[in-house]
Amino acid sequence: MGKPLIASSIAAPAFFGLNTQESGVTLQEGFALTADNSVIDKQGRLSARKGWETISTTLDGVAGDNEGINLLGMANFVDIAGTATQLNWSASKFYKGTTALTTITPTTTDTISAGNWQSATLNDHQYFYQRGYLPLIYSNESGSEEFQSYAAHTHASAGYPSANTVLAAYGRLWAADTTTNKTTVWFTDVLDGHKFTGGTAGSIDISSVLTQGMDEIVALGAHNGFLIIFCKNNIIVYSDGDNFQTAMTTTSLTLVEVIEGVGCIARDSVQNTGGDILFLSSAGVRSLSRTIQEKSQPMRDVSKNVRDDVIFALELETLANVKSVYAPSDAFYLLSLPATSQTFCFDTRTQLEDGSFRVTLWNSIPPKSYLAVGSDLYYAQVNGVATYSSHQDNGSPYLMSYASNYFDLGMTDVNKIVKRVSATTVGITGQTFALQVGYEYKPAVFSESFTLDASAVSEYNISEFNLAEYTGGVLVNDQSSPAQGSGNILQIGFTAQINGSPMSLQRLTIYAKQGKVL
């Protein structure tokens, strides 16, 4: 009598996200060794990320002239009337708009040749800072558009720093990191971002509070009424002690603590998520709240499951090019490392038991920076502004892939003969999908391709208000195929071509027979 089939299912594959840090054979079932071009959706399923689509079509009224302008950054300016204007920049120029771009030229004595600006909004003015350049001010306070350096702005005071990092918080503008001074934070008068002298304007020199030699300020942040100064190897926290009743009172600024041994290495990695601040340290992506709670354990970080991958990528990276964004509507933090064409996507909905976030990897998107505005996520890229939308990359399909941890079906000393594999997917129909099986820690030796079943149903067979949620219908697909090969250690995975339609992975199952005892 033949031996019965042994079935092993992975429900909600990659529910815990990517884990390349631990031994693949000892991982929990919910981890993945590969999770490319995907996100963890709100149901906990591994789903295809959205694609990107260029929306800029004209420059200064000429169709197609936007091609090749190579945007590097973006900011959202909202004037006193509530009118929003998107401001964008390349290495040498500024533009406003999204679909139709218009060149705007600041009045400044600088010849601009670098686009590493950081921008902040305060009291109906947009401020731009970059080390080695005069800071710029964009406004329409006079009833018409003005874009000029501090030196040209009629209301600006003397004493403004040509800083590299800027923050608008607690009714003031805060700036730091000039070419000649890495330890001073300058702040403006209340609600006057161009007044660095007079009133309650002033500065903080952090050199006297550092206990282990000098350090350099990299970025600034604000959280729970505290001013956060991110240095390369320290984090310094200040408060005014009044529980933030109005603006921060600079005459009563008090040092709360210096967190030693951990800092921020990339200015544009700092993102406020509402309840926390995430930032990139030399040991990976960290949470400010966890850093404060666990400052005695500096190696703990929210990226611990992909820590070595992040650190390796950083060895090849120019830190000024590292960009990030927090997208509230999608509840993810994206960290882009362009030298290796990698974007790590951290799901911030929940933390795992060890405090880390679930993470997936995007390896085929080209943004130079990001901007989240409400429910919209914009990319700065070579031909202008793009949006995070649809399920194509600017009209082309992309590959989503998954590979499980290695497993032995609970029988460590028995060869397994794989007979069949199956997958349950949720998504629009007609996409190509390939199931794969690998043995003994080697690449997949079996692969079977499918085209997901065609159907015209709505999600869960219900058309709400007689309208299908997705054009073409959403279908739960069960695909099954005979398999071949055998081994002691198994791995199951898939690749799917995402071409205009969403897809989520619900379950993978492998059926095997017990072979000889090893």
C-alpha positions as CSV (number, residue, x, y, z in Angstrom):
1,M,0.0,0.0,0.0
2,G,1.4,3.4,-1.0
3,K,2.3,5.9,1.6
4,P,-0.3,8.8,2.0
5,L,0.4,12.3,0.9
6,I,1.7,14.7,3.5
7,A,0.2,18.2,3.0
8,S,1.8,21.4,4.4
9,S,0.1,24.8,3.9
10,I,1.5,28.3,4.4
11,A,-1.5,30.4,5.3
12,A,-1.0,34.2,4.7
13,P,2.5,33.7,3.3
14,A,5.0,36.5,4.4
15,F,2.6,37.7,7.1
16,F,5.7,38.5,9.2
17,G,7.5,40.0,6.2
18,L,11.0,39.6,4.8
19,N,13.7,38.0,7.0
20,T,17.1,37.6,5.5
21,Q,18.9,37.9,8.9
22,E,18.2,34.5,10.5
23,S,18.9,31.0,9.2
24,G,16.2,30.2,6.7
25,V,15.6,26.7,8.1
26,T,14.8,28.0,11.6
27,L,12.4,30.8,10.6
28,Q,8.8,30.9,11.6
29,E,6.4,29.9,8.8
30,G,5.1,33.5,8.4
31,F,8.5,34.9,7.3
32,A,9.8,35.1,3.7
33,L,13.2,34.9,2.2
34,T,12.0,36.8,-0.8
35,A,9.2,39.4,-0.9
36,D,9.9,41.6,-3.9
37,N,7.7,44.4,-5.2
38,S,5.0,43.7,-2.6
39,V,3.4,45.1,0.5
40,I,1.6,43.6,3.5
41,D,-2.0,44.7,3.0
42,K,-4.5,45.5,5.8
43,Q,-5.7,41.9,5.7
44,G,-2.2,40.6,6.4
45,R,-1.7,39.2,2.9
46,L,1.3,39.6,0.7
47,S,0.0,41.9,-2.1
48,A,1.5,43.5,-5.2
49,R,2.6,47.1,-4.6
50,K,1.1,49.7,-6.8
51,G,3.0,50.9,-9.8
52,W,4.1,54.4,-10.8
53,E,2.8,56.6,-13.5
54,T,4.4,59.9,-14.9
55,I,1.7,62.6,-14.8
56,S,3.8,65.6,-16.0
57,T,3.1,66.2,-19.6
58,T,4.2,69.8,-20.3
59,L,6.9,72.2,-19.3
60,D,6.2,76.0,-19.6
61,G,3.2,75.1,-21.9
62,V,5.2,72.9,-24.3
63,A,4.1,69.3,-24.5
64,G,7.0,66.8,-24.0
65,D,9.5,69.4,-22.8
66,N,9.2,67.9,-19.3
67,E,11.2,64.8,-20.5
68,G,14.6,64.6,-19.0
69,I,14.3,67.4,-16.5
70,N,15.4,65.0,-13.7
71,L,13.5,66.1,-10.6
72,L,15.3,65.5,-7.3
73,G,12.9,66.9,-4.8
74,M,9.3,68.1,-4.0
75,A,7.5,70.2,-1.4
76,N,3.8,71.1,-0.9
77,F,3.2,74.8,-0.2
78,V,-0.2,75.9,1.2
79,D,-0.8,79.6,1.3
80,I,-2.9,81.6,3.8
81,A,-6.0,81.1,1.7
82,G,-5.5,77.3,1.7
83,T,-4.4,77.1,-1.9
84,A,-1.8,74.3,-2.4
85,T,1.1,74.6,-4.9
86,Q,3.5,71.8,-5.5
87,L,7.1,73.0,-5.7
88,N,9.7,70.8,-7.4
89,W,13.4,71.1,-8.1
90,S,16.2,69.6,-10.2
91,A,19.9,70.1,-9.7
92,S,19.8,73.6,-11.1
93,K,16.1,74.7,-11.5
94,F,12.8,75.0,-9.7
95,Y,9.3,74.2,-11.1
96,K,5.8,74.4,-9.8
97,G,2.8,72.2,-10.6
98,T,2.3,68.5,-11.3
99,T,0.8,67.7,-14.7
100,A,1.8,71.0,-16.2
101,L,5.1,72.2,-14.9
102,T,6.2,75.9,-14.9
103,T,9.7,77.0,-14.4
104,I,10.2,79.5,-11.5
105,T,13.5,81.2,-11.0
106,P,14.6,82.4,-7.5
107,T,16.3,85.8,-7.1
108,T,19.7,84.9,-5.6
109,T,23.4,85.6,-6.1
110,D,24.1,81.8,-6.1
111,T,24.6,79.8,-9.2
112,I,22.7,76.7,-8.2
113,S,24.2,73.4,-9.3
114,A,23.0,70.9,-6.6
115,G,19.4,69.8,-5.7
116,N,19.8,68.6,-2.2
117,W,17.3,71.1,-0.8
118,Q,15.3,70.5,2.4
119,S,12.1,72.5,2.7
120,A,9.7,73.6,5.4
121,T,6.6,75.7,5.7
122,L,6.0,78.3,8.3
123,N,3.4,81.1,8.4
124,D,2.6,81.3,4.7
125,H,6.2,81.0,3.6
126,Q,8.1,78.0,2.1
127,Y,11.8,77.9,3.0
128,F,14.5,76.0,1.2
129,Y,17.9,75.1,2.8
130,Q,21.0,73.5,1.4
131,R,24.5,73.7,2.8
132,G,26.7,76.1,0.9
133,Y,23.8,78.1,-0.6
134,L,21.8,81.1,0.6
135,P,18.5,79.9,1.9
136,L,15.4,80.7,-0.3
137,I,11.9,81.9,0.5
138,Y,8.8,81.2,-1.6
139,S,5.6,83.2,-0.8
140,N,2.8,85.3,-2.2
141,E,2.4,87.5,0.8
142,S,2.5,90.6,-1.4
143,G,-0.4,89.3,-3.5
144,S,2.0,88.0,-6.2
145,E,4.4,85.2,-6.3
146,E,7.8,85.9,-4.8
147,F,10.8,83.5,-4.8
148,Q,14.1,84.9,-3.5
149,S,17.0,84.4,-1.2
150,Y,17.0,85.8,2.4
151,A,19.3,88.5,1.2
152,A,16.7,89.7,-1.3
153,H,13.7,89.3,0.9
154,T,12.6,92.7,2.4
155,H,11.5,91.3,5.8
156,A,14.5,89.0,6.4
157,S,16.9,89.8,9.2
158,A,20.7,89.3,9.3
159,G,22.2,86.2,10.9
160,Y,20.5,83.6,8.8
161,P,22.6,80.4,8.5
162,S,23.3,78.7,5.2
163,A,22.3,75.4,6.8
164,N,21.7,72.0,5.4
165,T,18.7,70.9,7.6
166,V,15.6,72.9,8.5
167,L,12.5,72.2,10.6
168,A,9.3,74.1,11.1
169,A,8.0,73.3,14.6
170,Y,6.5,74.9,17.7
171,G,6.0,78.2,15.9
172,R,9.6,78.6,14.8
173,L,12.1,77.7,12.1
174,W,15.1,75.7,13.3
175,A,18.2,75.2,11.1
176,A,21.6,73.5,11.5
177,D,24.6,72.1,9.8
178,T,26.5,74.8,7.9
179,T,29.8,74.4,6.1
180,T,31.8,75.7,9.1
181,N,29.5,74.9,12.0
182,K,28.2,71.4,12.8
183,T,27.2,71.8,16.4
184,T,24.8,74.8,16.5
185,V,21.0,75.0,16.0
186,W,19.7,78.4,15.1
187,F,16.1,79.3,15.7
188,T,13.9,82.2,14.6
189,D,11.5,84.5,16.3
190,V,7.9,83.1,16.8
191,L,6.0,82.8,13.5
192,D,8.7,84.7,11.7
193,G,10.9,82.2,9.7
194,H,13.1,84.9,8.3
195,K,14.0,86.6,11.5
196,F,17.1,85.0,13.0
197,T,18.1,88.0,15.1
198,G,16.0,90.1,17.5
199,G,12.9,89.1,19.4
200,T,13.2,85.6,20.9
201,A,15.5,84.3,18.1
202,G,18.7,82.7,19.1
203,S,20.8,79.5,18.9
204,I,21.8,76.3,20.8
205,D,25.4,75.0,20.9
206,I,25.3,71.3,21.6
207,S,29.0,70.9,22.0
208,S,28.9,71.4,25.7
209,V,26.4,68.5,26.3
210,L,28.2,65.9,24.3
211,T,30.1,63.5,26.7
212,Q,32.2,61.4,24.2
213,G,33.9,63.9,22.0
214,M,32.5,66.0,19.2
215,D,29.7,65.1,16.9
216,E,27.9,66.6,13.9
217,I,24.2,67.5,13.5
218,V,22.6,65.7,10.6
219,A,18.8,66.3,11.0
220,L,16.2,67.9,13.2
221,G,12.8,66.6,14.5
222,A,9.9,67.4,16.7
223,H,7.9,64.9,18.8
224,N,5.5,65.2,21.8
225,G,6.6,68.8,22.5
226,F,10.3,67.9,22.4
227,L,13.0,69.3,20.0
228,I,15.0,66.3,18.7
229,I,18.6,67.0,17.4
230,F,19.9,64.0,15.4
231,C,23.7,63.9,15.3
232,K,25.7,61.1,13.7
233,N,26.4,59.3,17.0
234,N,24.1,60.9,19.5
235,I,20.5,62.1,19.8
236,I,19.9,65.2,21.9
237,V,16.4,66.0,23.3
238,Y,15.4,69.5,24.5
239,S,12.1,70.7,26.1
240,D,10.9,74.1,27.4
241,G,9.2,72.4,30.3
242,D,5.7,74.0,29.8
243,N,4.0,71.0,28.2
244,F,3.9,73.0,24.9
245,Q,1.1,75.4,25.9
246,T,1.8,77.7,23.0
247,A,5.1,78.1,21.1
248,M,8.3,76.6,22.4
249,T,9.7,79.1,25.0
250,T,13.4,79.3,24.1
251,T,14.3,81.2,27.2
252,S,13.5,78.1,29.3
253,L,14.9,75.4,27.0
254,T,16.1,72.4,29.1
255,L,18.2,69.5,28.1
256,V,16.1,66.3,28.7
257,E,18.7,63.7,27.7
258,V,21.5,62.7,25.4
259,I,21.1,59.3,23.9
260,E,24.6,58.1,23.2
261,G,25.9,55.5,20.8
262,V,23.1,55.9,18.2
263,G,22.4,58.7,15.8
264,C,21.1,59.5,12.3
265,I,23.3,59.2,9.2
266,A,21.0,60.4,6.5
267,R,19.1,63.7,6.8
268,D,16.2,62.7,4.5
269,S,15.6,59.4,6.3
270,V,13.8,61.2,9.2
271,Q,10.0,60.9,9.1
272,N,7.4,61.7,11.7
273,T,4.6,59.1,11.7
274,G,2.4,60.9,14.1
275,G,3.1,58.7,17.0
276,D,6.8,58.2,16.4
277,I,9.9,59.3,14.4
278,L,11.7,56.8,12.2
279,F,15.3,57.4,11.0
280,L,18.3,55.7,9.5
281,S,21.2,54.9,11.8
282,S,24.4,53.2,11.0
283,A,22.8,50.0,12.4
284,G,19.6,50.2,10.4
285,V,16.2,51.9,10.6
286,R,15.3,52.9,14.2
287,S,12.3,54.1,16.0
288,L,12.8,57.2,18.2
289,S,10.4,55.9,20.9
290,R,12.1,52.5,21.1
291,T,15.5,54.2,21.1
292,I,14.5,56.2,24.2
293,Q,13.0,53.1,25.9
294,E,16.0,50.9,25.0
295,K,18.9,53.2,24.8
296,S,21.0,50.6,26.7
297,Q,20.5,48.3,23.7
298,P,21.7,50.3,20.8
299,M,21.7,47.4,18.3
300,R,17.9,47.0,18.5
301,D,16.1,48.5,15.4
302,V,12.9,48.1,13.5
303,S,14.8,46.8,10.5
304,K,16.5,44.0,12.4
305,N,15.1,41.3,10.0
306,V,16.9,42.9,7.1
307,R,19.6,44.6,9.0
308,D,22.6,43.3,7.1
309,D,21.0,43.9,3.7
310,V,20.5,47.6,4.7
311,I,24.0,48.0,6.0
312,F,25.5,46.4,2.9
313,A,23.5,48.7,0.6
314,L,24.7,51.7,2.7
315,E,28.3,50.8,2.0
316,L,27.6,51.6,-1.7
317,E,25.5,54.7,-1.1
318,T,25.9,58.4,-1.1
319,L,24.0,59.3,2.1
320,A,22.8,62.6,0.7
321,N,20.9,60.6,-1.9
322,V,19.0,58.4,0.6
323,K,15.4,59.4,0.7
324,S,12.3,58.4,2.6
325,V,8.6,59.1,3.0
326,Y,5.9,58.1,5.4
327,A,2.6,57.6,3.6
328,P,-0.3,57.7,6.1
329,S,-2.9,56.3,3.8
330,D,-0.8,53.2,3.1
331,A,0.7,53.1,6.6
332,F,4.2,52.4,5.3
333,Y,7.6,54.0,5.6
334,L,9.7,53.8,2.4
335,L,13.5,54.0,2.5
336,S,15.1,54.4,-0.9
337,L,18.7,53.5,-1.5
338,P,19.3,54.4,-5.2
339,A,22.9,53.1,-5.6
340,T,21.5,49.6,-5.4
341,S,18.0,50.4,-6.8
342,Q,16.4,49.2,-3.6
343,T,13.5,50.6,-1.6
344,F,12.7,48.9,1.7
345,C,9.0,49.1,2.6
346,F,8.2,49.0,6.3
347,D,4.6,48.3,7.3
348,T,3.9,50.5,10.4
349,R,0.5,49.2,11.2
350,T,1.8,46.8,13.9
351,Q,5.2,45.8,15.3
352,L,6.3,42.2,15.6
353,E,7.0,40.8,19.1
354,D,10.6,41.8,18.9
355,G,9.7,45.4,18.1
356,S,10.6,45.2,14.4
357,F,8.4,46.1,11.5
358,R,7.3,43.8,8.7
359,V,9.3,44.7,5.6
360,T,9.2,44.0,1.9
361,L,11.6,45.0,-0.9
362,W,10.9,47.0,-4.0
363,N,13.6,46.7,-6.6
364,S,12.2,48.2,-9.8
365,I,11.1,51.8,-9.1
366,P,13.2,54.9,-10.0
367,P,12.2,57.8,-7.7
368,K,14.8,60.4,-6.7
369,S,12.5,61.5,-3.7
370,Y,9.0,61.3,-2.5
371,L,6.1,63.6,-1.3
372,A,3.0,62.4,0.6
373,V,0.1,64.8,0.4
374,G,-3.1,63.5,1.9
375,S,-3.9,60.1,0.3
376,D,-1.6,60.8,-2.6
377,L,2.1,59.7,-2.9
378,Y,4.2,61.5,-5.5
379,Y,7.6,60.5,-6.9
380,A,10.2,62.9,-8.3
381,Q,11.8,61.2,-11.3
382,V,13.5,61.9,-14.6
383,N,10.5,63.1,-16.6
384,G,8.8,65.1,-13.8
385,V,6.2,64.1,-11.3
386,A,4.8,60.6,-11.0
387,T,2.2,59.1,-8.7
388,Y,2.0,55.8,-6.8
389,S,-1.0,54.4,-8.7
390,S,-2.4,51.6,-10.9
391,H,-0.5,48.3,-11.1
392,Q,2.0,49.0,-13.9
393,D,5.3,50.8,-13.9
394,N,4.7,53.7,-16.3
395,G,2.7,51.4,-18.6
396,S,5.0,48.4,-18.3
397,P,4.4,45.2,-16.2
398,Y,6.7,44.3,-13.3
399,L,7.5,41.1,-11.4
400,M,6.3,40.3,-7.9
401,S,8.0,37.4,-6.3
402,Y,7.9,35.4,-3.0
403,A,10.0,32.6,-1.5
404,S,9.2,30.8,1.7
405,N,11.6,29.8,4.5
406,Y,13.2,26.4,4.2
407,F,11.2,23.6,5.9
408,D,11.3,19.9,6.3
409,L,7.7,19.0,7.0
410,G,8.6,18.1,10.5
411,M,10.7,15.1,9.4
412,T,14.3,16.1,9.6
413,D,15.8,12.7,8.5
414,V,13.4,11.7,5.7
415,N,13.5,12.5,2.0
416,K,10.3,14.1,0.6
417,I,9.0,13.4,-2.9
418,V,6.9,16.4,-3.9
419,K,3.8,15.4,-5.9
420,R,1.7,18.6,-6.2
421,V,1.8,22.3,-5.3
422,S,-1.2,24.7,-5.1
423,A,-1.8,28.4,-4.6
424,T,-4.8,30.5,-3.6
425,T,-4.7,34.0,-4.9
426,V,-7.0,37.0,-4.8
427,G,-6.9,39.4,-7.6
428,I,-7.9,40.5,-11.1
429,T,-7.9,37.8,-13.6
430,G,-5.7,37.0,-16.6
431,Q,-2.3,37.6,-15.1
432,T,0.6,35.1,-15.4
433,F,1.7,33.3,-12.3
434,A,4.4,30.7,-11.8
435,L,4.7,28.3,-8.8
436,Q,8.2,27.2,-7.9
437,V,9.7,24.5,-5.6
438,G,13.4,24.3,-4.6
439,Y,15.3,21.6,-2.7
440,E,18.4,21.5,-0.4
441,Y,18.9,25.3,-0.2
442,K,19.3,25.5,-4.0
443,P,17.4,27.7,-6.5
444,A,14.0,26.4,-7.7
445,V,14.3,23.3,-9.8
446,F,10.6,23.0,-10.6
447,S,8.4,25.8,-12.0
448,E,4.9,25.7,-13.4
449,S,3.2,28.7,-15.1
450,F,-0.5,29.6,-15.1
451,T,-2.7,32.3,-16.4
452,L,-5.1,33.2,-13.6
453,D,-8.7,32.2,-14.4
454,A,-10.8,34.6,-16.4
455,S,-14.0,35.9,-14.7
456,A,-16.2,38.9,-14.5
457,V,-17.3,38.8,-10.8
458,S,-16.9,41.5,-8.2
459,E,-15.0,41.0,-5.0
460,Y,-16.5,38.2,-3.0
461,N,-19.1,37.8,-5.8
462,I,-20.9,40.9,-4.6
463,S,-21.3,44.0,-6.8
464,E,-21.9,46.8,-4.2
465,F,-24.6,49.2,-5.4
466,N,-24.4,47.4,-8.8
467,L,-20.8,48.5,-9.3
468,A,-17.9,46.1,-9.3
469,E,-15.1,47.3,-7.0
470,Y,-12.5,46.7,-9.7
471,T,-13.1,46.8,-13.4
472,G,-13.0,43.2,-14.8
473,G,-13.8,41.6,-11.4
474,V,-11.9,40.2,-8.5
475,L,-11.6,36.4,-8.3
476,V,-10.3,34.0,-5.7
477,N,-8.2,31.6,-7.7
478,D,-7.1,28.1,-6.7
479,Q,-4.3,26.9,-9.0
480,S,-2.8,23.4,-8.6
481,S,-0.1,21.6,-10.5
482,P,1.7,18.2,-10.4
483,A,5.3,18.8,-9.3
484,Q,8.6,16.9,-9.5
485,G,11.8,16.5,-7.5
486,S,12.7,15.4,-4.0
487,G,14.8,16.4,-1.1
488,N,15.1,16.7,2.6
489,I,14.8,20.5,2.8
490,L,12.0,22.2,0.7
491,Q,11.1,25.7,-0.3
492,I,8.1,27.0,-2.2
493,G,7.6,30.3,-3.9
494,F,6.1,32.1,-6.9
495,T,6.6,34.9,-9.4
496,A,3.7,36.9,-10.9
497,Q,3.7,39.4,-13.7
498,I,1.7,42.4,-12.4
499,N,0.2,44.1,-15.4
500,G,-2.5,46.6,-14.5
501,S,-4.3,44.5,-11.9
502,P,-3.9,43.9,-8.1
503,M,-3.1,40.5,-6.7
504,S,-2.7,39.1,-3.2
505,L,-1.4,35.7,-2.1
506,Q,-3.8,33.9,0.3
507,R,-2.3,30.4,0.7
508,L,0.4,28.0,-0.6
509,T,0.2,24.3,-0.2
510,I,2.8,21.5,-0.9
511,Y,1.9,17.8,-1.2
512,A,4.6,15.3,-0.8
513,K,5.2,11.6,-0.1
514,Q,7.7,10.2,2.5
515,G,10.8,8.8,0.8
516,K,13.7,6.9,2.2
517,V,15.2,7.6,5.6
518,L,18.4,9.5,5.3
